[in-house]
Amino acid sequence: MIYGKIWCVVKPTVGLPLFLGSVAVIALLVHASILMNTTWMKAYWEGKPAKTAAQVESPPTPLASVTAEKP
């Protein structure tokens, strides 16, 4: 283990809870910021249906048509 000597300075009963607690706090902050800064989350929580992409009603017309010439 590369950092095995850290436990000579910090007791594992103090270091591990601090490390795991800081990881949990960072994860909660990241999730909260994602949930608060998205535009679709509020609508999702209110039960509104998801917006779908605009549907194409008719196929697009070709700009140029290729025709076979008869000899």
C-alpha positions as CSV (number, residue, x, y, z in Angstrom):
1,M,0.0,0.0,0.0
2,I,1.5,3.3,-1.0
3,Y,-0.1,5.4,1.7
4,G,0.1,2.8,4.5
5,K,2.2,5.1,6.7
6,I,-0.5,7.7,7.0
7,W,-2.0,5.7,9.8
8,C,1.2,6.4,11.9
9,V,0.1,10.1,11.8
10,V,-3.7,9.8,11.8
11,K,-5.6,7.2,13.8
12,P,-7.8,5.0,11.6
13,T,-10.7,5.6,14.1
14,V,-10.5,9.3,13.1
15,G,-9.2,9.2,9.5
16,L,-11.7,6.7,8.1
17,P,-14.8,8.4,9.3
18,L,-13.5,11.7,8.1
19,F,-12.6,10.3,4.7
20,L,-15.9,8.5,4.2
21,G,-17.9,11.4,5.5
22,S,-16.2,13.8,3.1
23,V,-16.9,11.5,0.2
24,A,-20.5,11.3,1.2
25,V,-20.8,15.1,1.5
26,I,-19.2,15.7,-1.8
27,A,-21.5,13.1,-3.5
28,L,-24.6,14.7,-2.0
29,L,-23.4,18.2,-3.1
30,V,-22.8,17.0,-6.6
31,H,-26.2,15.3,-6.8
32,A,-28.0,18.3,-5.3
33,S,-26.4,20.7,-7.8
34,I,-27.3,18.5,-10.7
35,L,-30.9,18.2,-9.6
36,M,-31.3,21.9,-8.9
37,N,-29.7,23.1,-12.1
38,T,-31.5,21.0,-14.7
39,T,-34.6,22.3,-16.4
40,W,-36.4,19.0,-16.6
41,M,-36.2,17.8,-13.0
42,K,-39.0,20.1,-11.6
43,A,-41.4,18.9,-14.3
44,Y,-40.4,15.3,-13.7
45,W,-41.2,15.6,-10.0
46,E,-44.5,17.2,-10.7
47,G,-45.5,14.3,-13.0
48,K,-45.5,16.1,-16.3
49,P,-44.8,14.0,-19.4
50,A,-41.4,14.2,-21.0
51,K,-41.0,16.5,-24.0
52,T,-40.3,14.5,-27.2
53,A,-38.5,15.6,-30.2
54,A,-40.5,17.2,-33.0
55,Q,-42.0,14.5,-35.2
56,V,-41.7,14.8,-38.9
57,E,-45.1,14.8,-40.5
58,S,-44.0,14.1,-44.1
59,P,-40.7,13.0,-45.5
60,P,-38.5,15.8,-46.7
61,T,-38.6,16.5,-50.4
62,P,-35.4,15.9,-52.3
63,L,-33.5,18.9,-53.6
64,A,-32.6,17.3,-56.8
65,S,-34.1,14.2,-58.4
66,V,-32.0,11.7,-60.2
67,T,-33.6,10.3,-63.4
68,A,-32.2,7.7,-65.7
69,E,-31.7,8.9,-69.3
70,K,-33.0,6.7,-72.0
71,P,-30.7,6.2,-75.0
